[in-house]
């Protein structure tokens, strides 16, 4: 790059969930003396305000949280204008819409290097067979516009090869990371519990994420009927919002759990509030990584999660979590009841989780790996015209 900074454009559909946080982290923490980074995204999530408050270089596109063909086309036009007017060395795309549009447009405007972070596959289980085949065909077709894939676990790298989307040599494994906070104090735990309105003897199970099919929350709610029957002091708090908000609230009422389940919405102080809980549960049906698991580990929470995709790898194949099959409320209830009854096991899993986080999933480690990949690409001749 002749001594100048490497110009990087991060393109993401929205700043939702772990994918949004990852794009924000890269924009915020890449070494500014070596990288000139800009973020483009569709608005609608709390992280938008953080980007604005920190004055990170960014552009909001017209893409919306709901399916809107006109907004999608407007966002595509806006992205094309950015790529036409500014020169970038690397375009790094995230999520399905931005990943498809961003890769094709980056190649159209002759960006030297195009990356795609696989936060989830468009083709997956729990889809009609025709849709799964169609999305897989599109994923394979998009490979021609991709110089490098970034994935968060080895299992996702293996899936890319098994699905014949690309080859292993073009896939880099970069686990997510967080800026690890100090260990929560007893006083912090008490304040968090008071903020959540918990009784002194309450056993609080927390879950967090976008309220959508992927997260499997309906199975957690159904499991909680058994949990509360066995342990009347058990409570459940759900952090987040999304398209299934009203559906899950209706299911909560149908199950007679209105006084047991708290819908807390999106919270910017999630890490603080988790310190007031006793167990974290992630009942996902599919999950390439599960960023929120790192936040639970940071809060020293024992984890109950499903044995799907990247979750076993993140939790050390269950070394710091109890893992159960997906879409199985009976197994989920049994694991939660067992853990809530066993304070010693909770303490052991919490400590092992915190140790694993500090060893494997720091923000500095993740940023260093991405910087090395960018630098490697920038010093290599593009393999395309």
Buried (B, 14 or more C-beta within 10 A) or exposed (E): EEEEBBBBBBBBBBBBBBBBBBBBBBBBBBEEEBBBBBBBBBBBBBBBEBBEEEEBEBBBBBBBBEEBEEBBEBBBEBBBEBBEEEEBBBBBBBBBBBBBBBBBBBBEBEBBBBBBBBBBBBBBEEEEEEEBEBBBEEBBEBBEBBBBBBBBBEBBBEBBBEEEBBEEEBBBBBBBBBEBEEEBEEEBBBBBBEBBEBEEEBBBBBBBBBBBBBBBBBBBBBBBBBBBEBBEEBBBBBBBBBEBBEBBBEBBEEBEBEEBBBBBEBBEEBBBBBBBBBBBBBBBBBBBBBBBBBBBBBBBBBBBBBBBBBBBBBBBEBEBBBBBEBBBBEBBBBBBBEBBEEEEBBEEBBEBBBBBBEEBBBBEBBBEBBBEBBBEBBEEEEEEE
